[in-house]
Each structure stands twice: as structure tokens, then as C-alpha cells.
């Protein structure tokens, strides 16, 4: 539930509705099984049931095709990448790389953003599995062009996950170092009482 992040996103070029929608779309992509087909013509992204009666006719009537599906998937992945970049460049993400001690408010915002990044990472990994199944589905139809396009999308998602992992690792290192430095600084500032006279 990210509804309480509204104030956090107001300082970024992103909003909680965008994040919520991306989470829903990535989650749905991750649920794709072999022989499933995407429905991208309606307002809401959905999965067409396997062996749906007259499914081919319905899809023809809606003028839906695999190229449109892939365009929609490309858009989702581009939006996801943009949202993640916005988070990674947020003023709160770099709080532990500064010399001063972060405020409690900044730490709370940092923790929220890290939670969102980790959720993106989880859903993207599931989406890769769904795209793999969709690639197999298109492969059975002999559509090599769509197969190739989906493989590119999967590669892009995998690369983004690696990028997130590297950034999170660096952020965790900064956080650990910052907390240790602050701990040492507090020790130095402790007042040591003068020894009692003999």
C-alpha cells in the first residue's frame, strides 16, 4: 500500500498514482502463463483466458494485434525505468552520502523510497517470467519479430534490475558508513569526568 506516499512524491516528478498503476501492470505481466494473451485495447490491461471461444474474432474486432501489445509493454517498461530514475535521483536517496547527520524525517522518506525500489525489483523479476511465457506463446505462432522484441524487453528489465541492485548496494554501504561515523562522533563528544583527586 503506497497511498500514504503522496507527500513524498509531491517533491518529485512522479506521483503515487503512477507508482500504484505501474505496480498493478507489472504484477499482471508477471502472471502471464504460456498460451495467455494480453488485452491492451481496454482501459485496463488484462489477460485473455486460454481457449476463449471466438477469442480470435473478438481480438480482430478490437483490431488488437501483437505489435500493439508489444508497444504497450514497451511503454510500461519505459515508465517503470523513468519512475525508478526519479526515485534514484530524489533528494532523500542521497542523505547518507552527506557529511551531516540526516534528520528523522529524511530517514523515514529514505526508508519509504528503498521499500518502493525493492518492490519494483520484485515485480520486475516476476514480469521477466511473464514475458518469457509470452515469448514462448508467440514462438508457437511462428512470430519471430515479436519474439525478438520481447527478448529485448526482457533484457532491458534484467539490466534495470542489475542497475537497481548496484545502486541499493552503494546506498546500503553509505548508510552503514554514515551510521558508524556518527556513532564514533558521538563517542568523541562524550564528556569524560575528571579523575577524583587522591
N, C-alpha and C positions, 0 to 999 in steps of 0.2 A: 504494500500500500504506500504510494508516494504522494497522496493527496496533500499531506502537510508540508510538502517541499515548495509550495507556491512562492513563499517569500524568498526562498533560496534561489530559485530560478529567475526571479524578477531582476536580479543583478546580472543576468547572463542573457545572451541572445538565444534563449531556449525557454520553454515553459513546461510545467508538469503535465499538461495535456499531451504535448508532443511525446514526452517520455512514456506516458501511460499507453499511448497508441502504438508506439514502437515496440514496447514490451508485449502487447497483445499480438501484434503482427509476427514478431519473431517467435513467439510461443506457438502460434498456429503453424508457421512454416516448419517448426520442429516436430509437429505431429504428423506431417505427411508420410504416408506409407507407400510402398510400391503399388502402382496402378491407380493411386489417388490423383485427382486433377484439381488444380486451383480454379476458383471462380473469382475473377478480378473485375467483372463488369458491374457487380452490385456495389453499393456504397461501402459495404463491409466485406473485407477479404474473407473467403470461406473455402472449404474443401468440398468438392463434388463427390458424393458417395460412389463407391465402386459399383460397376454394373448397373448404374441408374438407367431405368427404362427411358428410351427416347433421349438419353443424355446428349447424344451427338446432334440431334435435331435442336434441342434447347440451346446448345452451345453455338450452332450455326445461326440460329435466330438472333442470338445476342451478339453475333459477329465476334465471338471470343476466339482467340487462337493462341498458340504457344508463344508467338512473338510478343503479344500483348502481356501475357503472363510474365515473361522474362523482363519486359520493360518495367512492369510493376515491381518485380523483385529487385531489379537494379535500383529503382527509386527508394525502396525500403532500406537497402544496404547503404546507399549514399546518405540517406537521412540519419541512419544509425551512426555512420562514420562521423558525420557532421556534429551530431549530439555529443559523441564521445570526445571529439576535439574541443568542443565548447567546455566540457567538464574539465578536461585536462589543462585548459588554459584559464580556468577560473581563479580568481584571486585567493580563494580558500585552499586550493590544492597545494600551493607552494608555501604554506605557512611554516612548515618545519625546515625549510631551507633558508629562512631568515635568521638573523642574529638574535633578534628579540624573542622573548617568550610569547607564544600565541595566547590569546585570551580564551576563556572557556567557550565563548560564543563561536570563535573561529574554529576551535577544535570540534565543536558539535557539527558545524557546517562541513568541515573536512570529513568527519566520520560518515555523514549522510552521503556525500559525494562518492566516497570509497565504496559504500554499500551499493549505490546505483551502478558504479563501474563493475563491481563483482556480479551484479545481477545481469548486466549487459553481457558480460563474459559468459555466464552460464547459459543464457538464452541463445547467444550466438553459436555456442558449441552444439546445442540441440538443433539449431537451424541448419547447421552444416550437415547433420544426419538427415534432416528432412530433404535438403537439396540433393543429397546423394540418392535418396529414394526416388525423387522426381527425375533425376538424370537417368536412372535405370528405366523408369516408365517411358521417357521419351526415346530411350535407346531401343525399346521393344517396338517402337513405331518407325524406327529407321531414320529418325530426325537427327542427323549428325550435327547440324548447325546449332540446334537447341541444346544438344548435349555439350557442345563446346562452350556455348555461352554460360551454361550452368556451372561448368567446371571453372570458368573464370570467376564467377560469383563466389564459388566455394573457396577458391584460392584467395580472393580478396578478404573474405571473412576470416580465414585462417591467419592471414598476415596481420589483420587488425587485432586478433586475439594475442598474437605474439607481441605486438606493439603495446597492448594494454598490460600484458604480463611484465614487460620490461619497465614500463612506467611505474606500475604498482610496486615492483621490487625496489626501484630507486626511491620512491616515496616512503616506503617502509624503512629503508636504510636511513633516510634523512630524519624520519620520525624518531627512530631508535637513537641516533646520534644526538639529536636535539634534546631528547629527554635525559640522556646520560650527561650531556654538557650542563643542563640545568640542575641536575642532581649534584654534580661536582661544584657548581657555582654556589648552591645553597649551603654545601658543607663549608666552603671557604668563608661564607658570610656569617657562619655560626659564631657567636661570641664565646670565646674560651675564658672562663673565670680565672683571675689571677690566683696564683697559689697562696695559701694561707701562710702568714709569717710564722717562722719557727720560734 
